[in-house]
Amino acid sequence: MPRNSRPGPPPRVSVIVPARDAMPGITRAVTSVMEQTIGLSRLDIVAVDGGSADGTAAELDRLAAGCPSLRVVHQESPRVPGGPGSPGGLGGLRNTGLGLARGDFVFFLDADAHLAPDALRRMVAMADQNGTDVVLGKMVSPDGRGVPKAVFRHNQLRTDVHSSHAYATLEPCKLFRRALVERLRLRFPAHLRHGEGKPFTAASYLNASGISVVADYDCYHLGRSPGPGRTALGVADRVDAMRPLFETAARHTRPGPRRDAVMRHHIRRELCPALRALPREDETEARERFFPELRRWARAHCSDALFATLPASERLMVHLLRTGRFDDLLSVVRDAERDARRGHLVEKGSVYWLHPFFRDPDADVPDACFDVTDRLPVRHHLAGAGWHGGSTLRVRGRAAIEGLPADPEEDRAELVLRRREARDELRIPVVATAEHDPSEFEADIDIATADGGAPLRPGVWDVFLDVRAQGISRTVRFGNRHDDGLDIGTARRVVAAGPGLRARVTPYFTSPYRNLSLDIGPAPRGAPCEVTEAVWHPSDKGTLVVAGRLLPPGTPARGRLLRLRAEHTDGRVHDQPVRFAAGHPAGAFTARLPVRDLSRGRWTVTLAVIAPDDPGPGRAAPAAPVPPPARLPGARWVRRGRPYYAKPLTGRGEVTLELRVAPVRLLAAVRNRLRSW
């Protein structure tokens, strides 16, 4: 019977902690749940001990004695085939916890992991606000062990397995809505020793009303890796773990592209690694026991459309598997490392991998198994982006198709601009800049004439590279690989885009993939000036210093009344005077904005011309944006004994500097400081 069973209203989260010989980590795991900011009154902690012999059971009882929210269950460890006394995985223990769960959500916490203090509150809030059934909290590892990264690049309020990288993480350390679990009658395969959580998570993903991702907070801290003593999984364990995954994917998807996307994951992550492990097994057992079952799965679940999307090496293995060629498959696997280094044949616009089986009459393998035309990697690098002349943005970089040397006379790369939410595409030739290295190039984007002699139309233009070699063309997104410290924010400018026409050009790196894009928009009408610098005052805390010059260049300062303006989202305006440099011919000026005096909230910073008869800030006036500097840090100060901060909002292609002003949350600051130690 569980200890500390208690009546009362249902809690928000049931945290299930399966444990078997889990000392000393179990103490930290359970304590991390007790210390959650969501509050113990909203938690239901169910720890299930599976017959531990190292003191885990006694430690759980000790913790439960001082925590009414913790229930402890002691049960014998399940046994599985594979030898006398072979313990099963943790599935049976998790199932016991699920049977006792009372919360709106369930969370599965491994005994060697722990939760960050605010993890459950954030995940529950994400689920409540977006009506989602599964929430992923960012995972981190203390020793560099591989954890999913792509799915945690940014917060995702509502997504699914087909629009995100969520399916790449199938471990059950997630927040699940219990109504979904019970509707699907989901339980863990108790007989499995490895991967027992993956079918549960896969079924939840594929039936969820939506999936949310908390990526801006380190929610789940993995335990330390077992180290070099770990042994690689054998094919028997791989096959046992794989079987329920293929069954789950087939049961919860319909034939077509979406099923193919899910099956592709399992073929690449589970099936192909099992094929690579076959030579390590007893050959008779591999041939008679494992090979037939793997072949059945490949024939049943690898459609022709899916097959065409696999890398060539895996395409070859799956083809030999589907056609029942055991000996050839083992030969390919054994020689894989050597054969991967073989060259390519370019023929009639296609590129083929020169594997020994390629066009070998005795091997009889279709050319399609060796076609790598669309898979040749492109090496590319952005070296810089800056203005060359009045309206021309010069982009410099390097690009080449790996393994295919380009002919400088024949192969001409192009910069490709594509306007979002439109079918506009513009091609701009690149010019080689180094005789010894044909991959180095530069390209000039003339904002005033790039569109067939006309200015670039307003909108966001994404930058691609069309790289060519030996008649092969590969188009890739450009910019995510660039020089360390490259500051494209310095290329933000208002330019002349034609007679009487001015455009605002904002180069920026997209989030989260950091590719290069250009935001083209009309310049503010009547913009009186441009900003050349915005920095925090070195000694006057909380004061922003803005420098610039009048427009057009050479405009005298006489008779011009200029103000540095901060405008709150509720309409409140705070103006500061601008000081002109005495006798400066270009109308240079500086202004100071005491951000420390602004109330909490979001403030937009501009420069505005004030009419001479306007004593206050309320009248509309022409304004110039104060662009967000690429590296403007936050600022902190103390007001009436309480610390405040101002944080610039940047990174999404903003045109005008926005500052968020708010008091520092002391508890969060202390936690961040402790984490940094």
C-alpha positions in Angstrom: 0.0 0.0 0.0 1.3 3.5 -0.7 2.4 5.6 2.2 0.7 9.0 2.8 -2.4 8.4 0.7 -4.5 11.6 1.3 -8.0 12.8 0.4 -8.7 16.3 -1.1 -9.1 18.0 -4.4 -7.1 16.6 -7.3 -3.6 18.2 -7.7 -2.4 19.8 -10.9 0.5 17.4 -11.4 1.3 13.8 -10.4 5.0 13.3 -10.6 5.9 9.6 -10.9 9.4 8.5 -9.9 10.3 4.9 -10.6 13.3 3.7 -8.7 15.4 0.6 -8.4 18.8 0.7 -6.6 18.8 4.5 -7.2 21.0 5.7 -4.3 22.2 8.4 -3.9 20.5 10.2 -6.7 17.0 9.5 -5.6 17.3 12.0 -2.7 18.0 14.9 -5.1 15.3 13.7 -7.6 12.5 13.7 -5.0 13.7 16.8 -3.2 13.7 18.7 -6.5 10.0 17.9 -6.8 9.3 19.0 -3.2 10.9 22.4 -3.9 8.9 23.2 -7.0 7.5 26.8 -7.1 4.1 25.5 -8.2 3.7 24.5 -4.5 3.4 21.1 -2.7 -0.3 21.6 -2.3 -0.7 21.3 -6.1 1.6 18.3 -6.4 1.1 14.5 -6.0 4.4 12.7 -5.9 4.3 8.9 -6.4 7.6 7.1 -5.9 7.6 3.4 -6.8 10.4 1.3 -5.5 11.1 -1.9 -7.5 12.7 -4.1 -4.8 15.8 -2.1 -4.2 18.7 -3.6 -2.2 20.8 -0.4 -1.7 18.8 1.6 0.7 16.5 3.3 -1.8 13.4 2.0 -0.1 14.4 3.3 3.3 15.3 6.7 1.9 12.0 7.1 0.2 10.2 6.2 3.4 12.3 8.8 5.2 11.4 11.5 2.7 7.7 10.6 2.8 7.6 10.9 6.6 8.1 14.6 6.3 6.1 15.3 3.1 2.3 14.6 2.9 2.4 15.0 -0.8 4.8 12.1 -1.3 3.4 8.6 -1.6 5.7 5.6 -1.7 4.9 2.2 -3.1 7.1 -0.9 -2.6 6.7 -3.7 -5.1 8.8 -6.6 -6.3 10.9 -6.0 -9.5 9.3 -7.4 -12.6 11.3 -10.2 -14.3 11.7 -10.7 -18.0 13.0 -13.6 -20.2 16.7 -13.6 -20.7 18.1 -15.6 -17.8 17.2 -16.3 -14.2 16.4 -13.1 -12.3 16.8 -10.8 -15.3 15.1 -7.5 -14.2 12.8 -5.7 -16.5 12.9 -2.0 -17.3 11.0 0.7 -15.5 7.8 0.3 -17.4 6.0 -1.7 -14.7 7.0 0.7 -12.0 5.7 3.7 -14.1 2.4 1.8 -14.7 2.0 1.4 -10.9 2.4 5.1 -10.5 0.0 5.9 -13.3 -2.7 3.7 -11.6 -2.4 5.9 -8.5 -2.1 9.3 -10.2 -4.7 11.9 -9.4 -3.3 15.0 -11.1 -4.6 16.8 -14.2 -1.1 16.1 -15.6 1.5 13.4 -15.1 5.2 13.9 -15.3 7.8 11.0 -15.3 11.0 11.8 -13.4 14.0 9.4 -13.6 15.6 8.6 -10.3 19.0 9.9 -11.4 17.6 13.2 -12.8 16.1 16.3 -11.2 13.9 19.2 -12.0 14.8 22.9 -11.9 12.7 24.8 -9.3 10.3 26.6 -11.7 10.0 23.7 -14.2 6.5 22.3 -13.4 4.9 25.8 -13.0 6.2 26.9 -16.4 5.1 23.7 -18.1 1.6 23.6 -16.5 1.1 27.3 -17.5 2.2 26.5 -21.0 -0.4 23.7 -21.3 -3.1 25.8 -19.7 -2.6 28.8 -21.8 -2.4 26.9 -25.1 -4.7 23.9 -24.5 -2.0 21.4 -25.3 -1.7 17.8 -24.2 2.0 17.4 -24.0 4.7 19.9 -22.9 8.4 19.4 -23.4 10.7 21.1 -21.0 14.3 21.9 -22.0 16.7 19.1 -21.1 20.3 19.7 -20.1 23.1 17.3 -19.2 25.8 17.8 -16.6 28.5 16.0 -18.5 27.9 16.9 -22.1 25.8 13.8 -22.9 23.8 14.2 -26.0 20.4 15.9 -25.4 17.9 17.1 -28.1 18.8 20.6 -29.2 16.7 21.4 -32.4 13.3 21.2 -30.6 14.6 23.5 -27.8 15.9 26.4 -30.0 12.9 28.5 -29.0 9.6 28.4 -27.1 6.7 26.9 -29.1 3.3 27.7 -27.8 1.4 25.1 -30.0 2.9 22.7 -32.5 2.8 19.0 -33.5 5.2 16.2 -34.5 5.0 17.2 -38.2 5.8 20.9 -37.6 8.6 20.6 -35.1 11.5 18.4 -34.0 9.5 17.0 -31.0 9.5 13.4 -32.3 13.3 13.4 -32.0 12.9 13.1 -28.2 10.8 10.1 -27.2 11.9 9.6 -23.6 8.9 10.1 -21.3 10.4 12.9 -19.2 7.5 15.2 -20.4 4.3 16.7 -19.0 1.3 14.7 -20.2 -2.4 15.6 -19.8 -3.8 12.6 -17.9 -7.1 12.8 -19.7 -5.2 11.9 -22.9 -3.4 9.1 -21.2 -6.5 7.5 -19.9 -8.5 8.1 -23.1 -5.9 6.1 -25.0 -5.4 3.7 -22.2 -1.7 4.2 -22.5 0.7 2.1 -20.4 4.3 1.2 -20.6 5.5 -2.2 -21.9 6.6 -3.8 -18.6 8.6 -6.6 -20.2 11.1 -4.3 -22.0 14.6 -3.7 -20.5 15.4 -0.8 -22.8 13.3 2.0 -24.5 10.1 1.1 -22.7 9.1 4.8 -22.6 9.3 5.5 -26.3 6.0 3.9 -27.5 4.1 5.7 -24.7 5.5 9.1 -25.8 5.0 8.4 -29.5 1.4 7.5 -29.0 0.9 10.6 -26.9 2.5 12.8 -29.5 0.5 11.4 -32.4 -2.9 11.8 -30.6 -2.2 15.1 -28.7 -4.4 18.1 -29.4 -1.2 20.1 -29.5 2.4 20.1 -28.2 4.1 22.9 -26.4 7.8 23.5 -25.8 9.5 25.4 -22.9 12.9 26.3 -24.3 13.9 29.4 -22.4 14.4 27.6 -19.0 16.5 24.5 -18.2 13.7 22.3 -16.9 15.0 18.8 -16.8 18.5 17.9 -15.6 19.7 14.5 -16.6 21.9 12.4 -14.4 25.5 11.7 -15.2 26.3 9.2 -17.9 27.2 5.7 -16.7 30.6 6.2 -18.4 32.7 3.9 -20.6 31.6 0.8 -18.8 28.3 0.8 -20.8 27.9 -2.0 -23.3 26.3 -1.5 -26.7 22.8 -2.8 -27.1 22.6 -6.2 -28.8 20.2 -6.8 -31.7 17.9 -8.8 -29.5 17.3 -5.8 -27.2 17.0 -3.5 -30.3 14.4 -5.7 -31.9 12.4 -6.0 -28.7 12.4 -2.2 -28.3 11.7 -1.6 -32.0 8.6 -3.8 -32.3 6.2 -1.7 -30.2 7.5 1.5 -31.9 6.6 0.3 -35.4 3.3 -1.1 -34.1 2.5 2.2 -32.3 3.3 4.3 -35.4 1.2 2.1 -37.7 -1.8 2.1 -35.2 -1.9 5.9 -34.8 -1.2 7.2 -38.3 -2.8 6.7 -41.7 -0.8 5.7 -44.9 0.6 8.7 -46.6 3.3 11.4 -46.2 2.6 11.9 -42.4 3.0 8.2 -41.7 6.1 8.1 -43.8 7.6 11.0 -41.8 7.1 9.1 -38.6 8.3 5.7 -40.0 11.4 7.4 -41.5 12.4 8.4 -38.0 12.2 4.8 -36.7 13.9 3.3 -39.8 16.8 5.7 -39.4 17.0 5.7 -35.6 16.1 2.0 -34.9 16.1 -0.2 -37.9 19.3 0.9 -39.6 21.4 0.8 -36.4 20.1 -2.8 -35.9 21.3 -3.7 -39.4 24.7 -2.2 -38.6 24.9 -4.4 -35.5 24.0 -7.7 -37.2 27.7 -8.6 -37.9 28.4 -8.6 -34.2 25.8 -11.3 -33.6 26.0 -15.1 -34.0 25.5 -15.5 -37.8 23.0 -18.3 -37.5 20.8 -16.4 -35.1 21.1 -13.2 -37.1 20.1 -15.0 -40.3 17.2 -17.1 -38.9 15.9 -15.0 -36.0 16.5 -11.3 -36.5 16.8 -10.9 -40.3 13.3 -12.2 -41.1 11.6 -9.9 -38.6 13.5 -6.8 -39.7 12.7 -7.7 -43.3 9.0 -7.9 -42.5 9.1 -4.4 -41.0 11.0 -2.9 -43.9 8.5 -4.4 -46.4 5.5 -3.3 -44.4 6.5 0.1 -43.2 9.1 1.5 -45.7 7.0 2.9 -48.6 8.7 3.7 -51.9 8.2 7.4 -51.3 9.9 7.0 -47.9 12.7 4.9 -49.3 13.6 7.6 -51.8 14.2 10.1 -48.9 16.8 7.9 -47.2 20.6 8.6 -47.5 22.3 6.4 -50.1 24.0 4.2 -47.5 20.7 3.4 -45.8 18.9 3.1 -49.1 21.3 0.4 -50.1 20.9 -1.5 -46.8 17.1 -1.3 -46.8 17.0 -2.5 -50.5 19.1 -5.5 -49.6 16.9 -6.2 -46.6 13.7 -5.9 -48.5 14.9 -8.2 -51.2 16.1 -10.8 -48.7 19.9 -10.6 -49.5 21.4 -11.4 -46.1 25.0 -12.1 -47.2 25.2 -9.0 -49.4 23.8 -6.9 -46.5 26.5 -8.2 -44.1 29.1 -7.5 -46.7 27.9 -3.9 -47.1 27.8 -3.3 -43.4 31.2 -4.7 -42.8 32.8 -2.6 -45.5 30.8 0.6 -44.8 33.6 2.7 -43.4 35.9 2.0 -46.4 33.2 2.4 -49.0 32.0 5.7 -47.6 35.2 7.3 -48.9 34.7 6.2 -52.5 34.2 9.0 -55.1 31.3 10.1 -57.2 30.3 9.8 -60.9 28.7 12.8 -62.5 26.5 11.8 -65.4 23.7 13.6 -67.2 22.9 16.0 -64.4 23.0 13.3 -61.7 25.7 12.3 -59.2 26.1 8.7 -58.1 28.1 7.1 -55.2 30.8 4.8 -56.6 30.0 1.9 -54.3 31.4 -1.5 -55.4 27.8 -2.6 -56.1 27.1 0.3 -58.4 26.3 -1.1 -61.8 27.9 -4.4 -60.9 25.9 -7.0 -63.0 26.3 -9.6 -60.2 25.1 -7.3 -57.5 22.0 -6.2 -59.5 21.2 -3.1 -57.5 19.2 -0.2 -59.1 21.0 3.1 -59.8 18.4 4.8 -57.6 20.1 3.3 -54.5 23.3 5.3 -55.3 21.9 8.6 -56.4 23.2 11.4 -54.2 22.4 14.4 -56.4 20.1 16.1 -53.9 22.3 15.1 -50.9 25.7 16.4 -51.6 26.6 18.8 -48.8 27.3 22.4 -49.6 30.0 24.2 -47.6 29.1 27.8 -47.2 30.1 30.7 -45.0 29.1 34.3 -44.7 32.1 36.6 -44.2 30.4 40.0 -44.2 27.6 42.3 -45.3 28.2 46.0 -45.7 27.3 49.1 -47.8 29.3 49.8 -51.0 28.0 53.0 -52.4 24.7 54.7 -51.7 22.2 51.8 -52.1 24.3 48.7 -52.7 24.7 46.1 -50.0 27.7 43.9 -50.7 27.6 40.4 -49.4 30.9 38.4 -49.1 31.3 34.7 -48.5 32.4 31.2 -49.6 30.5 28.3 -51.1 31.2 25.0 -52.8 29.6 21.6 -53.3 31.6 19.1 -51.3 33.4 16.7 -53.5 32.7 18.5 -56.8 35.3 21.1 -57.8 33.8 24.0 -59.7 35.0 25.2 -63.1 35.4 29.0 -62.8 34.6 29.5 -66.5 31.5 27.4 -66.5 30.0 27.2 -63.0 28.5 30.5 -62.0 26.9 30.7 -58.6 24.1 33.1 -57.8 22.6 34.8 -54.8 18.9 34.1 -54.6 16.4 36.5 -52.9 12.9 35.1 -52.1 10.2 37.4 -50.7 8.1 35.7 -48.0 4.4 35.2 -48.6 4.9 35.9 -52.3 6.4 34.1 -55.3 8.9 36.8 -56.0 12.4 35.4 -56.7 15.4 37.5 -57.8 18.8 36.1 -58.9 22.0 38.1 -58.4 25.3 36.8 -59.9 28.2 36.5 -57.6 31.8 37.4 -58.6 34.8 35.2 -57.6 37.3 37.2 -55.6 40.3 34.9 -55.3 42.1 33.2 -58.1 43.5 30.4 -55.8 40.0 29.7 -54.3 37.1 29.8 -56.7 34.7 29.3 -53.7 35.2 32.9 -52.4 32.8 35.4 -53.8 31.0 38.7 -53.4 27.6 39.8 -54.6 26.2 43.3 -54.8 22.5 43.8 -54.0 21.5 47.3 -55.3 18.3 48.1 -53.4 17.4 50.7 -56.0 17.7 48.4 -59.1 17.7 44.8 -58.0 14.2 44.0 -59.3 14.9 44.2 -63.1 15.9 47.9 -62.8 13.3 48.7 -60.2 13.7 48.9 -56.4 13.2 45.9 -54.2 9.6 45.7 -53.1 8.8 46.1 -49.4 8.8 42.8 -47.4 11.2 40.3 -45.9 13.6 38.8 -48.4 15.3 35.5 -47.4 18.8 35.0 -48.8 19.7 31.7 -50.5 22.8 30.5 -52.5 22.5 28.6 -55.7 25.9 26.8 -55.9 26.9 25.0 -59.1 29.6 22.5 -60.1 29.9 20.2 -63.1 26.4 20.9 -64.2 24.9 20.2 -60.7 23.0 22.9 -58.9 22.3 23.0 -55.1 20.3 25.8 -53.5 20.7 26.3 -49.8 19.7 28.8 -47.2 22.6 31.2 -46.5 24.1 32.9 -43.4 23.8 30.5 -40.5 27.5 29.8 -40.8 29.4 33.1 -40.4 32.4 34.7 -38.8 32.4 34.9 -35.1 31.4 38.3 -34.0 30.0 39.3 -37.4 27.8 42.3 -36.7 25.3 42.7 -39.6 23.4 45.2 -37.5 25.9 47.8 -38.6 24.5 47.4 -42.1 21.1 48.7 -41.1 20.4 51.9 -43.2 17.9 54.2 -44.8 18.9 54.4 -48.5 17.8 56.2 -51.7 15.8 53.7 -53.6 15.0 55.9 -56.6 14.0 59.5 -57.5 12.2 60.8 -54.4 12.0 57.3 -52.9 13.8 56.1 -49.7 13.8 52.6 -48.2 14.7 51.3 -44.8 17.0 48.2 -45.1 17.5 45.9 -42.1 19.7 42.9 -42.5 19.3 40.4 -39.7 19.7 36.8 -38.7 16.5 34.8 -38.3 15.5 33.0 -35.2 16.2 30.3 -34.4 18.2 29.1 -37.4 20.3 32.3 -37.8 20.0 32.6 -41.6 20.4 35.9 -43.4 17.3 37.9 -44.3 16.7 41.5 -45.5 13.7 43.5 -44.2 12.9 46.1 -46.8 10.4 48.8 -45.9 9.6 52.4 -46.7 11.6 55.0 -44.7 9.5 57.0 -42.3 8.1 60.0 -44.1 9.8 63.2 -43.1 12.4 61.4 -41.1 14.5 64.3 -39.7 17.7 62.5 -38.8 19.6 59.2 -38.6 21.1 57.6 -35.6 24.8 56.7 -35.6 25.2 55.3 -32.1 23.2 54.2 -29.1 25.1 53.2 -25.9 24.7 53.2 -22.1 26.4 56.0 -20.3 29.6 54.7 -18.7 29.1 56.3 -15.3 25.5 57.4 -15.1 23.6 54.1 -14.6 20.4 53.7 -16.5 21.0 56.5 -18.9 21.0 55.8 -22.7 23.1 58.1 -24.9 22.0 58.5 -28.5 24.1 60.2 -31.2 23.2 61.0 -34.8 23.0 63.7 -37.5 20.3 65.6 -39.3 19.0 64.6 -42.7 19.6 65.3 -45.4 23.4 65.4 -44.7 24.5 69.0 -44.3 21.2 70.3 -42.9 22.0 73.1 -40.4 20.8 72.8 -36.9 19.5 76.4 -36.7 15.7 76.5 -36.3 15.4 72.7 -35.7 13.8 71.6 -32.5 14.6 67.9 -31.9 13.6 65.6 -29.1 14.6 62.0 -28.1 11.3 60.4 -27.4 10.3 57.3 -25.4 6.7 56.2 -25.9 5.0 53.6 -23.6 2.6 51.0 -25.1 -0.2 52.8 -23.2 0.5 56.1 -25.1 2.5 57.9 -22.4 5.4 59.9 -23.9 8.7 61.0 -22.3 10.8 63.6 -24.2 14.4 64.6 -23.7 16.2 67.6 -25.4 18.8 67.0 -28.1 22.1 69.0 -28.0 23.8 69.9 -31.3 27.5 70.0 -31.7 28.5 73.7 -31.9 29.4 74.7 -35.5 29.2 71.2 -36.8 28.4 71.4 -40.6 26.6 68.0 -40.7 24.1 68.8 -37.8 25.6 66.3 -35.4 23.9 65.8 -32.1 23.7 63.8 -28.9 20.9 63.2 -26.4 20.5 61.4 -23.1 17.5 59.4 -22.1 17.2 58.6 -18.3 15.7 55.2 -18.7 16.0 54.8 -14.9 13.1 57.3 -14.5 10.8 55.4 -16.8 8.0 53.3 -15.3 7.8 49.6 -15.9 6.6 48.3 -19.3 7.7 48.5 -22.9 9.0 51.7 -24.3 9.7 52.6 -28.0 12.6 55.0 -28.6 12.5 57.5 -31.5 13.8 60.9 -32.5 11.1 63.5 -33.3 10.7 67.0 -34.6 8.6 69.1 -32.2 6.6 72.0 -33.6 7.8 75.4 -32.2 4.3 76.1 -30.8 4.0 72.7 -29.2 4.9 73.0 -25.5 4.2 69.3 -24.8 4.9 65.9 -26.2 1.3 65.1 -27.3 1.3 66.5 -30.9 2.2 64.1 -33.7 5.6 64.8 -35.3 7.9 63.3 -38.0 10.1 60.7 -36.3 13.2 58.7 -37.0 13.7 55.2 -35.5 16.5 54.6 -33.1 17.7 51.3 -34.4 18.4 48.6 -31.9 22.2 48.2 -31.6 23.2 44.6 -32.3 25.1 44.4 -29.0 23.5 46.8 -26.6 23.4 45.0 -23.2 20.8 45.4 -20.6 21.2 47.9 -17.8 20.5 47.8 -14.0 20.0 50.4 -11.4 18.4 50.8 -8.0 15.2 52.9 -7.5 13.8 53.4 -4.0 15.8 50.5 -2.6 14.7 48.1 -5.3 16.7 46.9 -8.3 15.3 47.6 -11.8 16.5 46.6 -15.3 16.1 47.7 -18.9 16.4 45.0 -21.6 16.6 45.8 -25.3 14.3 43.7 -27.4 16.4 42.6 -30.4 16.9 39.7 -32.7 13.7 39.6 -34.7 14.5 42.3 -37.3 13.1 45.2 -35.3 13.4 48.6 -36.9 13.1 50.7 -33.7 14.7 50.2 -30.4 12.3 48.9 -27.8 13.2 48.6 -24.1 11.5 46.5 -21.5 11.7 48.2 -18.1 10.8 46.1 -15.0 11.9 45.4 -11.4 14.4 42.6 -11.0 12.8 39.4 -9.6 15.1 38.8 -6.7 14.4 35.0 -6.4 15.1 34.4 -10.1 18.3 36.5 -9.9 19.6 34.5 -7.0 18.8 31.2 -8.8 20.6 32.4 -11.9 23.6 33.4 -9.9 23.7 30.1 -8.1 23.4 28.3 -11.5 26.3 30.3 -12.8 28.5 29.1 -9.9 
